[in-house]
């Protein structure tokens, strides 16, 4: 098989010659449905070996082994015949596979994966060349299969610079750090309600795998996560990712986590651990607010997901969630209500302020990791600012954040103390009462003396809008206090 960079380069070079592929995002989307079918076919070989009467949900002529591979004489579908088959037989068949509530997940995923997939290529000869490159991968070879896992990780990284698709990928260093600090235990179930390509799932799986000692552990491990993804493309990427990690029954669902009334959740809908990087900057349809209590009904997706997380975290459960600065400094009604609920009902014990450009080049918005558990109301919250590592001015595609960049946090974590650098707080503990006095503005231990960063126009506008909403909320609150003292209604003036 080609090397990591060689494989991706080969595919890219072929696809660039095809008139149907427009840009990186389409190129990756095209490659991923092809990879899914190749990976799924390898999985089906395992299932046929393990199960006496295994029957594929895919009709024989549409199984990868029967149309993508060459026959014994070396002949393979190509050119117009291949295009005709893919467009008029393969896609319509897989999109319309009959699924019932009784269909096992490992079979149902084929239909849900192809529901919104597309074949963009218009030249059957180039399509055949791409298929031949993918066919070079031997998933029976453990070493080669593992190497392909790294290639797949590279493909997911490339999404960061493929236009709007970048929102699906959380840097591996971040997911690994969060999964490590949450300390997974065999028997626990983790959830991610906007799982993208499955970064948190793979980090959770990696941490748990180290603990498997017997068949009971293995069984519990297989049942150890639950995920939802709204968008079809990252859903497809995530399913393929899980199959590559030997998760034969990926409990990943193609749905929207926000379209259920949060008050309807029962104990059976709750989880031991929640690891998430909720979408932010996006706005849902106004009707989505109807699924939330009035005081929590924000128009910002990250706020709504925070409410879902709180309603779906088990008693004594643990959570680690990535949120933008706007959530920390925001003092509009919904954000204050969400933070009040968070500190009043949960133990927000740690907030890690991450350096800027962690998500570069997709976004320059500074983000934070909130660690909390469902054990008791918050008494104190520690804030810790993780500075840019030595030798880095900012992270980039060629110089991304690495797991070891979190070493200072890990070292501080178990032996916490307040740290002041150049008269600015780097680590400090605040009581819940102090946070309430600040009207839940928890923009604490931030980055001092930071140069003014030039954000893309859309993000700049969004940041100004968030700051304006917070200022307006603060002004309204102060005016209300003044009017109460003076004994008249400010609105009447």
Secondary structure in CASP SS format (residue, H / E / C, confidence):
PFRMAT SS
TARGET T0000
AUTHOR 0000-0000-0000
METHOD secondary structure of the structure
MODEL  1
X C 1.00
X C 1.00
X C 1.00
X H 1.00
X H 1.00
X H 1.00
X H 1.00
X H 1.00
X H 1.00
X H 1.00
X H 1.00
X H 1.00
X H 1.00
X H 1.00
X H 1.00
X C 1.00
X C 1.00
X C 1.00
X C 1.00
X C 1.00
X C 1.00
X C 1.00
X C 1.00
X H 1.00
X H 1.00
X H 1.00
X H 1.00
X H 1.00
X H 1.00
X H 1.00
X H 1.00
X H 1.00
X H 1.00
X H 1.00
X H 1.00
X H 1.00
X H 1.00
X H 1.00
X H 1.00
X H 1.00
X H 1.00
X H 1.00
X H 1.00
X H 1.00
X H 1.00
X H 1.00
X H 1.00
X H 1.00
X H 1.00
X H 1.00
X C 1.00
X C 1.00
X C 1.00
X C 1.00
X C 1.00
X C 1.00
X C 1.00
X C 1.00
X C 1.00
X H 1.00
X H 1.00
X H 1.00
X C 1.00
X H 1.00
X H 1.00
X H 1.00
X H 1.00
X C 1.00
X C 1.00
X C 1.00
X C 1.00
X C 1.00
X C 1.00
X C 1.00
X C 1.00
X C 1.00
X C 1.00
X C 1.00
X H 1.00
X H 1.00
X H 1.00
X H 1.00
X H 1.00
X H 1.00
X H 1.00
X H 1.00
X H 1.00
X H 1.00
X H 1.00
X H 1.00
X H 1.00
X H 1.00
X H 1.00
X H 1.00
X H 1.00
X C 1.00
X C 1.00
X C 1.00
X C 1.00
X C 1.00
X C 1.00
X C 1.00
X C 1.00
X C 1.00
X H 1.00
X H 1.00
X H 1.00
X H 1.00
X H 1.00
X H 1.00
X H 1.00
X H 1.00
X H 1.00
X H 1.00
X C 1.00
X C 1.00
X C 1.00
X C 1.00
X C 1.00
X C 1.00
X C 1.00
X C 1.00
X C 1.00
X H 1.00
X H 1.00
X H 1.00
X H 1.00
X H 1.00
X H 1.00
X H 1.00
X H 1.00
X H 1.00
X H 1.00
X H 1.00
X H 1.00
X C 1.00
X C 1.00
X C 1.00
X C 1.00
X C 1.00
X C 1.00
X H 1.00
X H 1.00
X H 1.00
X H 1.00
X H 1.00
X H 1.00
X H 1.00
X H 1.00
X H 1.00
X H 1.00
X H 1.00
X H 1.00
X H 1.00
X H 1.00
X H 1.00
X H 1.00
X H 1.00
X H 1.00
X H 1.00
X H 1.00
X C 1.00
X H 1.00
X H 1.00
X H 1.00
X H 1.00
X H 1.00
X H 1.00
X C 1.00
X C 1.00
X C 1.00
X H 1.00
X H 1.00
X H 1.00
X H 1.00
X H 1.00
X H 1.00
X H 1.00
X H 1.00
X H 1.00
X H 1.00
X H 1.00
X C 1.00
X C 1.00
X C 1.00
X C 1.00
X C 1.00
X C 1.00
X C 1.00
X E 1.00
X E 1.00
X E 1.00
X C 1.00
X C 1.00
X C 1.00
X C 1.00
X C 1.00
X C 1.00
X H 1.00
X H 1.00
X H 1.00
X H 1.00
X H 1.00
X H 1.00
X H 1.00
X H 1.00
X H 1.00
X H 1.00
X H 1.00
X C 1.00
X C 1.00
X C 1.00
X C 1.00
X C 1.00
X H 1.00
X H 1.00
X H 1.00
X H 1.00
X H 1.00
X H 1.00
X H 1.00
X H 1.00
X C 1.00
X C 1.00
X E 1.00
X E 1.00
X E 1.00
X E 1.00
X E 1.00
X C 1.00
X C 1.00
X H 1.00
X H 1.00
X H 1.00
X H 1.00
X H 1.00
X H 1.00
X H 1.00
X H 1.00
X H 1.00
X H 1.00
X H 1.00
X H 1.00
X H 1.00
X C 1.00
X C 1.00
X C 1.00
X C 1.00
X C 1.00
X C 1.00
X C 1.00
X E 1.00
X E 1.00
X E 1.00
X C 1.00
X C 1.00
X C 1.00
X C 1.00
X C 1.00
X C 1.00
X C 1.00
X H 1.00
X H 1.00
X H 1.00
X C 1.00
X C 1.00
X H 1.00
X H 1.00
X H 1.00
X C 1.00
X E 1.00
X E 1.00
X E 1.00
X E 1.00
X E 1.00
X E 1.00
X E 1.00
X C 1.00
X C 1.00
X C 1.00
X C 1.00
X C 1.00
X C 1.00
X C 1.00
X C 1.00
X H 1.00
X H 1.00
X H 1.00
X H 1.00
X H 1.00
X H 1.00
X C 1.00
X C 1.00
X H 1.00
X H 1.00
X H 1.00
X C 1.00
X C 1.00
X C 1.00
X C 1.00
X H 1.00
X H 1.00
X H 1.00
X H 1.00
X H 1.00
X H 1.00
X H 1.00
X H 1.00
X H 1.00
X H 1.00
X H 1.00
X C 1.00
X E 1.00
X E 1.00
X E 1.00
X E 1.00
X E 1.00
X E 1.00
X E 1.00
X E 1.00
X E 1.00
X E 1.00
X E 1.00
X E 1.00
X H 1.00
X H 1.00
X H 1.00
X H 1.00
X H 1.00
X C 1.00
X C 1.00
X C 1.00
X H 1.00
X H 1.00
X H 1.00
X H 1.00
X H 1.00
X H 1.00
X H 1.00
X H 1.00
X H 1.00
X H 1.00
X H 1.00
X H 1.00
X H 1.00
X C 1.00
X E 1.00
X E 1.00
X E 1.00
X E 1.00
X E 1.00
X E 1.00
X E 1.00
X C 1.00
X C 1.00
X C 1.00
X C 1.00
X C 1.00
X C 1.00
X C 1.00
X C 1.00
X C 1.00
X C 1.00
X C 1.00
X C 1.00
X C 1.00
X E 1.00
X E 1.00
X E 1.00
X E 1.00
X E 1.00
X E 1.00
X E 1.00
X C 1.00
X C 1.00
X C 1.00
X C 1.00
X C 1.00
X C 1.00
X E 1.00
X E 1.00
X E 1.00
X E 1.00
X E 1.00
X E 1.00
X C 1.00
X C 1.00
X C 1.00
X C 1.00
X C 1.00
X C 1.00
X C 1.00
X C 1.00
X C 1.00
X C 1.00
X C 1.00
X C 1.00
X C 1.00
X C 1.00
X C 1.00
X C 1.00
X C 1.00
X H 1.00
X H 1.00
X H 1.00
X H 1.00
X H 1.00
X H 1.00
X H 1.00
X H 1.00
X H 1.00
X H 1.00
X H 1.00
X C 1.00
X C 1.00
X C 1.00
X C 1.00
X C 1.00
X E 1.00
X E 1.00
X E 1.00
X C 1.00
X C 1.00
X E 1.00
X E 1.00
X E 1.00
X E 1.00
X E 1.00
X E 1.00
X E 1.00
X E 1.00
X H 1.00
X H 1.00
X H 1.00
X H 1.00
X H 1.00
X H 1.00
X C 1.00
X C 1.00
X C 1.00
X C 1.00
X C 1.00
X C 1.00
X C 1.00
X C 1.00
X C 1.00
X C 1.00
X C 1.00
X C 1.00
X C 1.00
X C 1.00
X C 1.00
X C 1.00
X C 1.00
X C 1.00
X C 1.00
X H 1.00
X H 1.00
X H 1.00
X H 1.00
X H 1.00
X H 1.00
X H 1.00
X H 1.00
X H 1.00
X H 1.00
X H 1.00
X H 1.00
X H 1.00
X H 1.00
X H 1.00
X H 1.00
X H 1.00
X H 1.00
X H 1.00
X H 1.00
X H 1.00
X H 1.00
X H 1.00
X H 1.00
X H 1.00
X H 1.00
X H 1.00
X H 1.00
X H 1.00
X H 1.00
X C 1.00
X C 1.00
X C 1.00
X H 1.00
X H 1.00
X H 1.00
X C 1.00
END
